[in-house]
Amino acid sequence: MRLSSHILLLEVHIPQKIFYFLLWRFLSFDPFATSYISPFLALTWKKTLFFIT
């Protein structure tokens, strides 16, 4: 039971990092990314990136 819950945790945790990585790659290559990001997300983006890495 513990092993299955641990595997489930990994399945949720790893794709989340992949999603944020792809989102970061998309925003870094999008010239209009600043128009999509609100000031609140701009402030919390560095915190999120630091938490992932």
mmCIF file of the N, C-alpha and C atoms, coordinates in Angstrom:
data_MODEL
# 
_entry.id   MODEL 
# 
loop_
_atom_site.group_PDB 
_atom_site.id 
_atom_site.type_symbol 
_atom_site.label_atom_id 
_atom_site.label_alt_id 
_atom_site.label_comp_id 
_atom_site.label_asym_id 
_atom_site.label_entity_id 
_atom_site.label_seq_id 
_atom_site.pdbx_PDB_ins_code 
_atom_site.Cartn_x 
_atom_site.Cartn_y 
_atom_site.Cartn_z 
_atom_site.occupancy 
_atom_site.B_iso_or_equiv 
_atom_site.pdbx_formal_charge 
_atom_site.auth_seq_id 
_atom_site.auth_comp_id 
_atom_site.auth_asym_id 
_atom_site.auth_atom_id 
_atom_site.pdbx_PDB_model_num 
ATOM 1   N N  . MET A 1 1  ? 0.834  -1.200 0.000   1.00 0.00 ? 1  MET A N  1 
ATOM 2   C CA . MET A 1 1  ? 0.000  0.000  0.000   1.00 0.00 ? 1  MET A CA 1 
ATOM 3   C C  . MET A 1 1  ? 0.873  1.255  0.000   1.00 0.00 ? 1  MET A C  1 
ATOM 4   N N  . ARG A 1 2  ? 1.918  1.192  0.808   1.00 0.00 ? 2  ARG A N  1 
ATOM 5   C CA . ARG A 1 2  ? 2.806  2.354  0.859   1.00 0.00 ? 2  ARG A CA 1 
ATOM 6   C C  . ARG A 1 2  ? 3.580  2.526  -0.441  1.00 0.00 ? 2  ARG A C  1 
ATOM 7   N N  . LEU A 1 3  ? 3.934  1.412  -1.047  1.00 0.00 ? 3  LEU A N  1 
ATOM 8   C CA . LEU A 1 3  ? 4.680  1.479  -2.301  1.00 0.00 ? 3  LEU A CA 1 
ATOM 9   C C  . LEU A 1 3  ? 3.825  2.081  -3.417  1.00 0.00 ? 3  LEU A C  1 
ATOM 10  N N  . SER A 1 4  ? 2.587  1.702  -3.488  1.00 0.00 ? 4  SER A N  1 
ATOM 11  C CA . SER A 1 4  ? 1.706  2.225  -4.529  1.00 0.00 ? 4  SER A CA 1 
ATOM 12  C C  . SER A 1 4  ? 1.452  3.715  -4.328  1.00 0.00 ? 4  SER A C  1 
ATOM 13  N N  . SER A 1 5  ? 1.309  4.139  -3.081  1.00 0.00 ? 5  SER A N  1 
ATOM 14  C CA . SER A 1 5  ? 1.104  5.565  -2.827  1.00 0.00 ? 5  SER A CA 1 
ATOM 15  C C  . SER A 1 5  ? 2.365  6.357  -3.144  1.00 0.00 ? 5  SER A C  1 
ATOM 16  N N  . HIS A 1 6  ? 3.528  5.739  -2.917  1.00 0.00 ? 6  HIS A N  1 
ATOM 17  C CA . HIS A 1 6  ? 4.793  6.414  -3.241  1.00 0.00 ? 6  HIS A CA 1 
ATOM 18  C C  . HIS A 1 6  ? 4.955  6.564  -4.749  1.00 0.00 ? 6  HIS A C  1 
ATOM 19  N N  . ILE A 1 7  ? 4.581  5.539  -5.500  1.00 0.00 ? 7  ILE A N  1 
ATOM 20  C CA . ILE A 1 7  ? 4.639  5.600  -6.961  1.00 0.00 ? 7  ILE A CA 1 
ATOM 21  C C  . ILE A 1 7  ? 3.649  6.645  -7.477  1.00 0.00 ? 7  ILE A C  1 
ATOM 22  N N  . LEU A 1 8  ? 2.488  6.709  -6.872  1.00 0.00 ? 8  LEU A N  1 
ATOM 23  C CA . LEU A 1 8  ? 1.498  7.701  -7.270  1.00 0.00 ? 8  LEU A CA 1 
ATOM 24  C C  . LEU A 1 8  ? 2.029  9.107  -7.013  1.00 0.00 ? 8  LEU A C  1 
ATOM 25  N N  . LEU A 1 9  ? 2.746  9.289  -5.912  1.00 0.00 ? 9  LEU A N  1 
ATOM 26  C CA . LEU A 1 9  ? 3.328  10.588 -5.603  1.00 0.00 ? 9  LEU A CA 1 
ATOM 27  C C  . LEU A 1 9  ? 4.352  10.980 -6.660  1.00 0.00 ? 9  LEU A C  1 
ATOM 28  N N  . LEU A 1 10 ? 5.143  10.016 -7.105  1.00 0.00 ? 10 LEU A N  1 
ATOM 29  C CA . LEU A 1 10 ? 6.126  10.296 -8.150  1.00 0.00 ? 10 LEU A CA 1 
ATOM 30  C C  . LEU A 1 10 ? 5.443  10.620 -9.471  1.00 0.00 ? 10 LEU A C  1 
ATOM 31  N N  . GLU A 1 11 ? 4.353  9.920  -9.764  1.00 0.00 ? 11 GLU A N  1 
ATOM 32  C CA . GLU A 1 11 ? 3.637  10.160 -11.014 1.00 0.00 ? 11 GLU A CA 1 
ATOM 33  C C  . GLU A 1 11 ? 3.004  11.548 -11.030 1.00 0.00 ? 11 GLU A C  1 
ATOM 34  N N  . VAL A 1 12 ? 2.657  12.057 -9.865  1.00 0.00 ? 12 VAL A N  1 
ATOM 35  C CA . VAL A 1 12 ? 2.078  13.395 -9.805  1.00 0.00 ? 12 VAL A CA 1 
ATOM 36  C C  . VAL A 1 12 ? 3.185  14.450 -9.787  1.00 0.00 ? 12 VAL A C  1 
ATOM 37  N N  . HIS A 1 13 ? 4.286  14.129 -9.124  1.00 0.00 ? 13 HIS A N  1 
ATOM 38  C CA . HIS A 1 13 ? 5.340  15.113 -8.908  1.00 0.00 ? 13 HIS A CA 1 
ATOM 39  C C  . HIS A 1 13 ? 6.169  15.369 -10.167 1.00 0.00 ? 13 HIS A C  1 
ATOM 40  N N  . ILE A 1 14 ? 6.555  14.314 -10.868 1.00 0.00 ? 14 ILE A N  1 
ATOM 41  C CA . ILE A 1 14 ? 7.435  14.463 -12.023 1.00 0.00 ? 14 ILE A CA 1 
ATOM 42  C C  . ILE A 1 14 ? 6.764  15.176 -13.205 1.00 0.00 ? 14 ILE A C  1 
ATOM 43  N N  . PRO A 1 15 ? 5.531  14.807 -13.605 1.00 0.00 ? 15 PRO A N  1 
ATOM 44  C CA . PRO A 1 15 ? 4.891  15.540 -14.700 1.00 0.00 ? 15 PRO A CA 1 
ATOM 45  C C  . PRO A 1 15 ? 4.667  17.013 -14.363 1.00 0.00 ? 15 PRO A C  1 
ATOM 46  N N  . GLN A 1 16 ? 4.536  17.326 -13.070 1.00 0.00 ? 16 GLN A N  1 
ATOM 47  C CA . GLN A 1 16 ? 4.371  18.729 -12.682 1.00 0.00 ? 16 GLN A CA 1 
ATOM 48  C C  . GLN A 1 16 ? 5.634  19.515 -13.019 1.00 0.00 ? 16 GLN A C  1 
ATOM 49  N N  . LYS A 1 17 ? 6.794  18.913 -12.770 1.00 0.00 ? 17 LYS A N  1 
ATOM 50  C CA . LYS A 1 17 ? 8.050  19.584 -13.125 1.00 0.00 ? 17 LYS A CA 1 
ATOM 51  C C  . LYS A 1 17 ? 8.186  19.701 -14.636 1.00 0.00 ? 17 LYS A C  1 
ATOM 52  N N  . ILE A 1 18 ? 7.771  18.670 -15.347 1.00 0.00 ? 18 ILE A N  1 
ATOM 53  C CA . ILE A 1 18 ? 7.834  18.705 -16.811 1.00 0.00 ? 18 ILE A CA 1 
ATOM 54  C C  . ILE A 1 18 ? 6.905  19.785 -17.353 1.00 0.00 ? 18 ILE A C  1 
ATOM 55  N N  . PHE A 1 19 ? 5.729  19.904 -16.747 1.00 0.00 ? 19 PHE A N  1 
ATOM 56  C CA . PHE A 1 19 ? 4.771  20.925 -17.183 1.00 0.00 ? 19 PHE A CA 1 
ATOM 57  C C  . PHE A 1 19 ? 5.334  22.322 -16.976 1.00 0.00 ? 19 PHE A C  1 
ATOM 58  N N  . TYR A 1 20 ? 5.922  22.557 -15.794 1.00 0.00 ? 20 TYR A N  1 
ATOM 59  C CA . TYR A 1 20 ? 6.496  23.877 -15.530 1.00 0.00 ? 20 TYR A CA 1 
ATOM 60  C C  . TYR A 1 20 ? 7.703  24.160 -16.412 1.00 0.00 ? 20 TYR A C  1 
ATOM 61  N N  . PHE A 1 21 ? 8.473  23.109 -16.722 1.00 0.00 ? 21 PHE A N  1 
ATOM 62  C CA . PHE A 1 21 ? 9.621  23.282 -17.609 1.00 0.00 ? 21 PHE A CA 1 
ATOM 63  C C  . PHE A 1 21 ? 9.163  23.667 -19.016 1.00 0.00 ? 21 PHE A C  1 
ATOM 64  N N  . LEU A 1 22 ? 8.138  22.976 -19.511 1.00 0.00 ? 22 LEU A N  1 
ATOM 65  C CA . LEU A 1 22 ? 7.616  23.292 -20.839 1.00 0.00 ? 22 LEU A CA 1 
ATOM 66  C C  . LEU A 1 22 ? 6.980  24.673 -20.855 1.00 0.00 ? 22 LEU A C  1 
ATOM 67  N N  . LEU A 1 23 ? 6.318  25.018 -19.748 1.00 0.00 ? 23 LEU A N  1 
ATOM 68  C CA . LEU A 1 23 ? 5.720  26.344 -19.664 1.00 0.00 ? 23 LEU A CA 1 
ATOM 69  C C  . LEU A 1 23 ? 6.804  27.423 -19.674 1.00 0.00 ? 23 LEU A C  1 
ATOM 70  N N  . TRP A 1 24 ? 7.910  27.144 -18.969 1.00 0.00 ? 24 TRP A N  1 
ATOM 71  C CA . TRP A 1 24 ? 9.025  28.092 -18.934 1.00 0.00 ? 24 TRP A CA 1 
ATOM 72  C C  . TRP A 1 24 ? 9.658  28.228 -20.325 1.00 0.00 ? 24 TRP A C  1 
ATOM 73  N N  . ARG A 1 25 ? 9.807  27.099 -21.034 1.00 0.00 ? 25 ARG A N  1 
ATOM 74  C CA . ARG A 1 25 ? 10.370 27.134 -22.387 1.00 0.00 ? 25 ARG A CA 1 
ATOM 75  C C  . ARG A 1 25 ? 9.447  27.906 -23.338 1.00 0.00 ? 25 ARG A C  1 
ATOM 76  N N  . PHE A 1 26 ? 8.153  27.721 -23.157 1.00 0.00 ? 26 PHE A N  1 
ATOM 77  C CA . PHE A 1 26 ? 7.189  28.413 -24.017 1.00 0.00 ? 26 PHE A CA 1 
ATOM 78  C C  . PHE A 1 26 ? 7.222  29.922 -23.766 1.00 0.00 ? 26 PHE A C  1 
ATOM 79  N N  . LEU A 1 27 ? 7.269  30.291 -22.503 1.00 0.00 ? 27 LEU A N  1 
ATOM 80  C CA . LEU A 1 27 ? 7.266  31.714 -22.172 1.00 0.00 ? 27 LEU A CA 1 
ATOM 81  C C  . LEU A 1 27 ? 8.589  32.378 -22.538 1.00 0.00 ? 27 LEU A C  1 
ATOM 82  N N  . SER A 1 28 ? 9.674  31.629 -22.463 1.00 0.00 ? 28 SER A N  1 
ATOM 83  C CA . SER A 1 28 ? 10.977 32.213 -22.762 1.00 0.00 ? 28 SER A CA 1 
ATOM 84  C C  . SER A 1 28 ? 11.130 32.497 -24.263 1.00 0.00 ? 28 SER A C  1 
ATOM 85  N N  . PHE A 1 29 ? 10.413 31.730 -25.096 1.00 0.00 ? 29 PHE A N  1 
ATOM 86  C CA . PHE A 1 29 ? 10.493 31.935 -26.535 1.00 0.00 ? 29 PHE A CA 1 
ATOM 87  C C  . PHE A 1 29 ? 9.307  32.729 -27.081 1.00 0.00 ? 29 PHE A C  1 
ATOM 88  N N  . ASP A 1 30 ? 8.391  33.125 -26.212 1.00 0.00 ? 30 ASP A N  1 
ATOM 89  C CA . ASP A 1 30 ? 7.225  33.884 -26.659 1.00 0.00 ? 30 ASP A CA 1 
ATOM 90  C C  . ASP A 1 30 ? 7.513  35.385 -26.516 1.00 0.00 ? 30 ASP A C  1 
ATOM 91  N N  . PRO A 1 31 ? 7.589  36.118 -27.621 1.00 0.00 ? 31 PRO A N  1 
ATOM 92  C CA . PRO A 1 31 ? 7.888  37.558 -27.529 1.00 0.00 ? 31 PRO A CA 1 
ATOM 93  C C  . PRO A 1 31 ? 6.769  38.347 -26.859 1.00 0.00 ? 31 PRO A C  1 
ATOM 94  N N  . PHE A 1 32 ? 5.556  37.770 -26.815 1.00 0.00 ? 32 PHE A N  1 
ATOM 95  C CA . PHE A 1 32 ? 4.426  38.458 -26.203 1.00 0.00 ? 32 PHE A CA 1 
ATOM 96  C C  . PHE A 1 32 ? 4.075  37.876 -24.830 1.00 0.00 ? 32 PHE A C  1 
ATOM 97  N N  . ALA A 1 33 ? 5.035  37.189 -24.233 1.00 0.00 ? 33 ALA A N  1 
ATOM 98  C CA . ALA A 1 33 ? 4.751  36.521 -22.965 1.00 0.00 ? 33 ALA A CA 1 
ATOM 99  C C  . ALA A 1 33 ? 4.433  37.526 -21.855 1.00 0.00 ? 33 ALA A C  1 
ATOM 100 N N  . THR A 1 34 ? 5.029  38.709 -21.926 1.00 0.00 ? 34 THR A N  1 
ATOM 101 C CA . THR A 1 34 ? 4.827  39.694 -20.866 1.00 0.00 ? 34 THR A CA 1 
ATOM 102 C C  . THR A 1 34 ? 3.385  40.192 -20.835 1.00 0.00 ? 34 THR A C  1 
ATOM 103 N N  . SER A 1 35 ? 2.690  40.109 -21.983 1.00 0.00 ? 35 SER A N  1 
ATOM 104 C CA . SER A 1 35 ? 1.303  40.553 -22.018 1.00 0.00 ? 35 SER A CA 1 
ATOM 105 C C  . SER A 1 35 ? 0.364  39.510 -21.410 1.00 0.00 ? 35 SER A C  1 
ATOM 106 N N  . TYR A 1 36 ? 0.859  38.264 -21.298 1.00 0.00 ? 36 TYR A N  1 
ATOM 107 C CA . TYR A 1 36 ? 0.031  37.202 -20.728 1.00 0.00 ? 36 TYR A CA 1 
ATOM 108 C C  . TYR A 1 36 ? 0.231  37.057 -19.218 1.00 0.00 ? 36 TYR A C  1 
ATOM 109 N N  . ILE A 1 37 ? 1.380  37.538 -18.740 1.00 0.00 ? 37 ILE A N  1 
ATOM 110 C CA . ILE A 1 37 ? 1.701  37.342 -17.330 1.00 0.00 ? 37 ILE A CA 1 
ATOM 111 C C  . ILE A 1 37 ? 1.267  38.559 -16.528 1.00 0.00 ? 37 ILE A C  1 
ATOM 112 N N  . SER A 1 38 ? 0.494  38.314 -15.491 1.00 0.00 ? 38 SER A N  1 
ATOM 113 C CA . SER A 1 38 ? 0.081  39.397 -14.606 1.00 0.00 ? 38 SER A CA 1 
ATOM 114 C C  . SER A 1 38 ? 1.237  39.760 -13.675 1.00 0.00 ? 38 SER A C  1 
ATOM 115 N N  . PRO A 1 39 ? 1.221  40.947 -13.080 1.00 0.00 ? 39 PRO A N  1 
ATOM 116 C CA . PRO A 1 39 ? 2.297  41.334 -12.157 1.00 0.00 ? 39 PRO A CA 1 
ATOM 117 C C  . PRO A 1 39 ? 2.443  40.369 -10.984 1.00 0.00 ? 39 PRO A C  1 
ATOM 118 N N  . PHE A 1 40 ? 1.330  39.793 -10.539 1.00 0.00 ? 40 PHE A N  1 
ATOM 119 C CA . PHE A 1 40 ? 1.399  38.845 -9.428  1.00 0.00 ? 40 PHE A CA 1 
ATOM 120 C C  . PHE A 1 40 ? 2.168  37.596 -9.833  1.00 0.00 ? 40 PHE A C  1 
ATOM 121 N N  . LEU A 1 41 ? 1.886  37.082 -11.037 1.00 0.00 ? 41 LEU A N  1 
ATOM 122 C CA . LEU A 1 41 ? 2.603  35.899 -11.521 1.00 0.00 ? 41 LEU A CA 1 
ATOM 123 C C  . LEU A 1 41 ? 4.066  36.233 -11.794 1.00 0.00 ? 41 LEU A C  1 
ATOM 124 N N  . ALA A 1 42 ? 4.320  37.450 -12.211 1.00 0.00 ? 42 ALA A N  1 
ATOM 125 C CA . ALA A 1 42 ? 5.704  37.855 -12.463 1.00 0.00 ? 42 ALA A CA 1 
ATOM 126 C C  . ALA A 1 42 ? 6.498  37.869 -11.159 1.00 0.00 ? 42 ALA A C  1 
ATOM 127 N N  . LEU A 1 43 ? 5.836  38.243 -10.064 1.00 0.00 ? 43 LEU A N  1 
ATOM 128 C CA . LEU A 1 43 ? 6.520  38.271 -8.775  1.00 0.00 ? 43 LEU A CA 1 
ATOM 129 C C  . LEU A 1 43 ? 6.729  36.870 -8.231  1.00 0.00 ? 43 LEU A C  1 
ATOM 130 N N  . THR A 1 44 ? 5.766  35.991 -8.440  1.00 0.00 ? 44 THR A N  1 
ATOM 131 C CA . THR A 1 44 ? 5.845  34.645 -7.878  1.00 0.00 ? 44 THR A CA 1 
ATOM 132 C C  . THR A 1 44 ? 6.584  33.672 -8.798  1.00 0.00 ? 44 THR A C  1 
ATOM 133 N N  . TRP A 1 45 ? 6.930  34.124 -10.021 1.00 0.00 ? 45 TRP A N  1 
ATOM 134 C CA . TRP A 1 45 ? 7.572  33.216 -10.976 1.00 0.00 ? 45 TRP A CA 1 
ATOM 135 C C  . TRP A 1 45 ? 8.956  32.808 -10.502 1.00 0.00 ? 45 TRP A C  1 
ATOM 136 N N  . LYS A 1 46 ? 9.726  33.770 -9.954  1.00 0.00 ? 46 LYS A N  1 
ATOM 137 C CA . LYS A 1 46 ? 11.064 33.453 -9.469  1.00 0.00 ? 46 LYS A CA 1 
ATOM 138 C C  . LYS A 1 46 ? 10.992 32.508 -8.275  1.00 0.00 ? 46 LYS A C  1 
ATOM 139 N N  . LYS A 1 47 ? 9.980  32.680 -7.434  1.00 0.00 ? 47 LYS A N  1 
ATOM 140 C CA . LYS A 1 47 ? 9.812  31.790 -6.285  1.00 0.00 ? 47 LYS A CA 1 
ATOM 141 C C  . LYS A 1 47 ? 9.478  30.378 -6.755  1.00 0.00 ? 47 LYS A C  1 
ATOM 142 N N  . THR A 1 48 ? 8.616  30.272 -7.763  1.00 0.00 ? 48 THR A N  1 
ATOM 143 C CA . THR A 1 48 ? 8.236  28.958 -8.278  1.00 0.00 ? 48 THR A CA 1 
ATOM 144 C C  . THR A 1 48 ? 9.418  28.268 -8.938  1.00 0.00 ? 48 THR A C  1 
ATOM 145 N N  . LEU A 1 49 ? 10.172 29.028 -9.715  1.00 0.00 ? 49 LEU A N  1 
ATOM 146 C CA . LEU A 1 49 ? 11.330 28.461 -10.398 1.00 0.00 ? 49 LEU A CA 1 
ATOM 147 C C  . LEU A 1 49 ? 12.381 28.013 -9.394  1.00 0.00 ? 49 LEU A C  1 
ATOM 148 N N  . PHE A 1 50 ? 12.529 28.775 -8.323  1.00 0.00 ? 50 PHE A N  1 
ATOM 149 C CA . PHE A 1 50 ? 13.494 28.409 -7.284  1.00 0.00 ? 50 PHE A CA 1 
ATOM 150 C C  . PHE A 1 50 ? 13.035 27.159 -6.549  1.00 0.00 ? 50 PHE A C  1 
ATOM 151 N N  . PHE A 1 51 ? 11.722 27.026 -6.367  1.00 0.00 ? 51 PHE A N  1 
ATOM 152 C CA . PHE A 1 51 ? 11.188 25.863 -5.667  1.00 0.00 ? 51 PHE A CA 1 
ATOM 153 C C  . PHE A 1 51 ? 11.339 24.596 -6.505  1.00 0.00 ? 51 PHE A C  1 
ATOM 154 N N  . ILE A 1 52 ? 11.206 24.725 -7.816  1.00 0.00 ? 52 ILE A N  1 
ATOM 155 C CA . ILE A 1 52 ? 11.330 23.557 -8.693  1.00 0.00 ? 52 ILE A CA 1 
ATOM 156 C C  . ILE A 1 52 ? 12.776 23.085 -8.755  1.00 0.00 ? 52 ILE A C  1 
ATOM 157 N N  . THR A 1 53 ? 13.707 24.026 -8.912  1.00 0.00 ? 53 THR A N  1 
ATOM 158 C CA . THR A 1 53 ? 15.123 23.676 -9.040  1.00 0.00 ? 53 THR A CA 1 
ATOM 159 C C  . THR A 1 53 ? 15.739 23.553 -7.668  1.00 0.00 ? 53 THR A C  1 
# 
